Amino acid sequence: MRVLGVDPGLTRCGVGVVEGIAGRPLTMRGVGVVRTPPDAELGHRLVAIERGIEEWLDEHRPECVAVERVFSQHNVRTVMGTAQASAVAMLCASRRGIPVALHTPSEVKAAVTGTGRADKAQVGAMVTRLLRLDAPPKPADAADALALAICHIWRAPAVNRLQQAHAAAAAARAPRTPAVRTPAVPVRKVPR
């Protein structure tokens, strides 16, 4: 499975591609950051993020895109920018028919480091170790994007099995409607 991880942000949108399957060594295929100038108009920044994501999709052809789920922060302006960049990534993937998965920061940290309270340095160190890199990817947004991809690769099989189990349980609980047969009614001709 090849996954493009996206750590959304208006100024720095981290992107990273990881390939592999759960239980086997993973391989980094690419990592970087889509940057936009903080003084540019919002619409132009979103277009620049779209172009950057599209280039990554063209170059790496992922099977899935994993995006960090936007969570509430104290700074509403920051949350809005993150949500807008997140929406651009989801739009780009969905336009191409690529499935999108959302993961919370604590899910990603727990998957990669073993604790949902890990700091950026711990995430970077574990990404470096798991992908057998020489040094942690810089900036931290790039390492976070790789962590998102790793998290999705490891979690996807379990999530798929849970979804299948829920669907099977729902189908088993659904009432079965017996086939209703309407008795044949003889047609009589009425004289005029």
C-alpha positions as CSV (number, residue, x, y, z in Angstrom):
1,M,0.0,0.0,0.0
2,R,1.3,3.4,-0.9
3,V,0.0,6.3,1.3
4,L,0.4,10.0,1.0
5,G,0.3,11.6,4.4
6,V,-0.7,15.2,4.7
7,D,-0.1,17.4,7.7
8,P,-2.3,20.4,6.8
9,G,-1.2,24.0,7.3
10,L,-1.5,27.2,5.3
11,T,2.2,28.2,5.6
12,R,3.7,24.8,5.7
13,C,1.7,21.8,4.5
14,G,3.7,18.6,5.2
15,V,3.6,15.8,2.7
16,G,5.2,12.4,2.8
17,V,4.7,9.1,0.9
18,V,5.3,5.8,2.6
19,E,4.9,2.4,1.0
20,G,4.5,-1.0,2.7
21,I,2.1,-3.3,4.6
22,A,1.5,-3.8,8.3
23,G,4.0,-6.0,10.0
24,R,6.7,-5.5,7.4
25,P,9.4,-2.8,7.0
26,L,8.1,0.4,5.5
27,T,9.8,2.5,2.8
28,M,9.7,6.3,2.4
29,R,9.1,7.3,-1.2
30,G,9.2,11.0,-0.7
31,V,8.9,13.8,1.8
32,G,8.6,17.5,1.7
33,V,6.6,20.6,2.5
34,V,4.2,22.7,0.3
35,R,4.9,26.3,1.4
36,T,2.9,29.4,0.9
37,P,3.8,33.0,1.8
38,P,2.1,34.2,5.0
39,D,1.4,37.6,3.5
40,A,-0.4,36.2,0.3
41,E,-4.1,36.4,-0.1
42,L,-5.9,33.4,1.3
43,G,-7.4,32.3,-2.0
44,H,-3.9,32.3,-3.6
45,R,-2.5,30.3,-0.7
46,L,-5.2,27.6,-1.1
47,V,-4.5,27.4,-4.9
48,A,-0.8,27.0,-4.2
49,I,-1.5,24.2,-1.7
50,E,-3.8,22.5,-4.3
51,R,-1.1,22.7,-7.0
52,G,1.5,21.3,-4.6
53,I,-0.8,18.4,-3.5
54,E,-1.7,17.7,-7.2
55,E,2.0,17.5,-8.0
56,W,2.6,14.9,-5.2
57,L,-0.4,12.9,-6.4
58,D,0.8,12.9,-10.0
59,E,4.4,11.9,-9.0
60,H,3.7,9.3,-6.4
61,R,0.2,7.8,-7.4
62,P,-0.8,6.9,-3.8
63,E,-3.6,4.4,-3.1
64,C,-4.8,6.4,-0.2
65,V,-4.4,9.8,1.3
66,A,-4.2,10.1,5.1
67,V,-4.9,13.6,6.5
68,E,-4.6,14.9,10.0
69,R,-8.1,15.4,11.5
70,V,-8.5,19.0,12.5
71,F,-9.0,19.4,16.2
72,S,-10.0,22.4,18.3
73,Q,-7.2,24.7,19.3
74,H,-7.2,27.9,21.3
75,N,-6.3,29.9,18.3
76,V,-9.4,30.0,16.0
77,R,-7.4,31.6,13.1
78,T,-4.9,28.7,13.2
79,V,-7.7,26.1,13.2
80,M,-9.4,27.7,10.3
81,G,-6.2,27.7,8.2
82,T,-5.5,24.1,9.1
83,A,-9.1,23.1,8.2
84,Q,-8.9,24.9,4.9
85,A,-5.6,23.3,3.9
86,S,-7.1,19.9,5.0
87,A,-10.1,20.4,2.8
88,V,-7.9,21.2,-0.2
89,A,-6.0,17.9,0.3
90,M,-9.2,15.9,0.7
91,L,-10.7,17.6,-2.4
92,C,-7.6,16.8,-4.5
93,A,-7.7,13.1,-3.5
94,S,-11.5,12.7,-3.8
95,R,-11.5,14.4,-7.3
96,R,-9.2,11.5,-8.4
97,G,-11.3,8.8,-6.6
98,I,-8.5,8.2,-4.1
99,P,-9.8,7.2,-0.6
100,V,-9.2,9.7,2.2
101,A,-8.6,8.7,5.8
102,L,-8.6,11.1,8.7
103,H,-6.5,10.4,11.8
104,T,-6.3,12.5,15.0
105,P,-2.9,13.7,16.2
106,S,-3.1,11.5,19.3
107,E,-3.9,8.4,17.1
108,V,-0.8,9.1,15.0
109,K,1.4,9.7,18.0
110,A,0.2,6.5,19.7
111,A,0.7,4.5,16.5
112,V,4.2,5.7,15.9
113,T,5.6,6.2,19.4
114,G,3.3,4.2,21.6
115,T,1.9,7.2,23.4
116,G,-0.7,9.7,22.3
117,R,1.2,12.4,24.3
118,A,4.5,12.3,22.4
119,D,6.1,15.5,21.4
120,K,7.4,16.5,17.9
121,A,10.9,15.3,18.7
122,Q,9.7,11.8,19.7
123,V,7.6,11.5,16.6
124,G,10.5,12.6,14.4
125,A,12.9,10.2,16.1
126,M,10.5,7.2,15.7
127,V,9.7,8.1,12.0
128,T,13.5,8.2,11.4
129,R,13.9,4.8,13.1
130,L,10.8,3.1,11.5
131,L,11.8,4.3,8.0
132,R,15.5,3.7,8.5
133,L,16.4,7.3,7.7
134,D,19.8,8.9,8.4
135,A,18.2,11.9,10.1
136,P,14.7,13.2,11.1
137,P,12.9,14.9,8.3
138,K,12.8,18.7,8.6
139,P,10.7,20.6,9.3
140,A,8.5,18.8,11.8
141,D,5.5,19.1,9.4
142,A,7.3,16.7,7.0
143,A,8.0,14.2,9.8
144,D,4.3,14.5,10.9
145,A,3.2,13.7,7.3
146,L,5.3,10.6,7.2
147,A,3.9,9.6,10.7
148,L,0.3,10.0,9.3
149,A,1.1,7.6,6.4
150,I,2.7,5.1,8.7
151,C,-0.3,5.3,11.1
152,H,-2.7,4.6,8.2
153,I,-0.7,1.7,6.9
154,W,-0.7,0.1,10.3
155,R,-4.3,0.9,11.2
156,A,-6.0,0.3,7.8
157,P,-6.2,-3.5,8.1
158,A,-7.8,-3.4,11.5
159,V,-10.2,-0.6,10.6
160,N,-11.3,-2.5,7.5
161,R,-12.0,-5.6,9.5
162,L,-14.0,-3.6,12.0
163,Q,-16.0,-1.9,9.2
164,Q,-16.7,-5.3,7.7
165,A,-17.8,-6.8,11.1
166,H,-20.1,-3.8,11.7
167,A,-21.6,-4.2,8.2
168,A,-22.1,-7.9,8.8
169,A,-23.7,-7.3,12.2
170,A,-26.0,-4.7,10.8
171,A,-27.1,-7.0,8.0
172,A,-27.8,-9.8,10.5
173,R,-29.9,-7.4,12.7
174,A,-31.9,-6.1,9.7
175,P,-35.4,-7.4,9.7
176,R,-36.1,-9.7,6.8
177,T,-39.2,-8.8,4.9
178,P,-40.9,-11.9,3.6
179,A,-41.9,-11.8,0.0
180,V,-45.5,-10.6,-0.2
181,R,-47.7,-12.3,-2.8
182,T,-50.8,-10.7,-4.0
183,P,-53.6,-13.1,-4.7
184,A,-54.7,-13.0,-8.3
185,V,-58.0,-11.2,-8.8
186,P,-60.1,-12.4,-11.6
187,V,-61.0,-9.7,-14.1
188,R,-64.6,-9.5,-15.2
189,K,-65.8,-7.8,-18.2
190,V,-68.6,-5.3,-17.5
191,P,-71.2,-5.1,-20.3
192,R,-71.9,-1.5,-21.6
